[in-house]
Amino acid sequence: MTAANGVWRNWARTETVKPVRVERPASIGAVQRSVRAAARSGLRVKAVGAGHSFTGIAVATGVLLELDELSGIVAVDRERMRVTLLGGTRLFELPRLLKPHGLAMENMGDIDRQSISGAISTGTHGTGREFGGISTQVVGLTLVAADGELLTIDENQNAELLPAAAVGLGALGIIVEVTLQCVPAFVLEAVERPLPLAEVIGDLDGHIGGADHFEFYWFPGTRTAVTKTNTRAAASVARRPLTRRQVFVDDTFLANGVYRVTCAAGAVVPAIVPSVNALAERLWSNRSFSDHSHKVFTTKRTVRFREMEYAVPAADVPVVLTEIDELIESRGWRISFPIEVRNARADDLWLSTASGRESGYIAVHRYFRESHTEYFEAVEEIMARHAGRPHWGKLHTLDAAALGALYPRHADFVALRDRLDPARMFSNAYLDRVLGA
């Protein structure tokens, strides 16, 4: 949300802006009026959701639209299991909205604070070799275009635009409705256990191929990976959820409370980081449970951090991880945040990080009170050697020229943007950098 003085900040505190004005439209018609009014005033206009992007993708110097009131279900197609949502609907609200219809999202990321329009616009994803990112679940959407008119994109209208608009970076218009292809509600059976890092990297393809959803993380300097293996089961399967005590101790007290203290201490006295990471290695999660899918997919995170994430060809992940490990060791860096590894199937969306190739995702982090620049730039050099594509909502330094070489349909997307928004109503400095001014 925008502060009382009109200054907007994203969650990571990497972006701050004071727009000319802030508007909170409560209907699609109100969004149309806002866009038309901005055009008459010669102002750019941007919509924001939760502000969970680390980049400046949602920064609004002109008119900032907060879409929190544009939330909820518009329509449900029970036969085809499709749900149309207003663009400001937050992901954490979806389980409650979908439950009466016996539906769920096919796949989710580990954060659910984002709005549905923000999540698809930045290419937010989960993990699983047979599953794509959230945008691959989009079968239709409606934009408020630069002229204030509605543009519907689905299988019946403007179908050829869906592969572009599903990961649209907010560059084509203001998304006011999204239609998702859902699946019957299901249970996830979760196994979280520490394994030797060398074993996981050495047989990463086996771990990924042997599970519906697999991911792992490890703290630099340690030799243990915490693996998370989730197996899908019918909603009728008896659940074994975590107790309140387990949730408090593992997720609230240790993963967020104690971790916040140790990160803050490490920022002041970096020498303690190796000892703290070694302690974390001994305390890492070793548990199994099962619950409704959204309760297993998502994780509550309250420790503020900065993140960079790249998608590389799936086969390159082991060598990239080895290079990052060697980099950190050679520089003697003390990194208090873990490295996360996930994967996704190939898709045909123009600006999806998994476009045309099965992808592995490698995310690096730093505590928000520590400088991330040198670490991220060095890791980015490794990613460049492996044709890495940066997550649109996470920190990176690539520009339109570099990205054009990584995405076969980048030029097609820019041409579509030229057609739909020739005056750059929906642009900002970040979009000018990644798409060209």
Secondary structure by P-SEA (a helix, b strand, c coil): ccccccccccccccccccccbbbbbccaaaaaaaaaaaaaacbbbbbbccccccccccccccbbbbccccccccccccccbbbbbccccccccccccccccccccccccccccccaaaaaaaccccccccccccccccccccccccccbbbbbcccccccccccccccccccccccbbbbbcccccccbbbbbbccaaaaaaaaaaaaaacccccccccccccccbbbbbbbbccccccccccaaaaaacccccccaaaaaaaaaaaacccaaaaaaaaaaaacccccccccaaaaabbbbcccccbbbbbccccaaaaaaaaaaaaaaaacccccbbbbbbcccccccccccccccbbbbbbbbccccccaaaaaaaaaaaaaaacccccccccccccaaaaaaaccaaaaaaaaaaaaccccccccaaaaaaccc
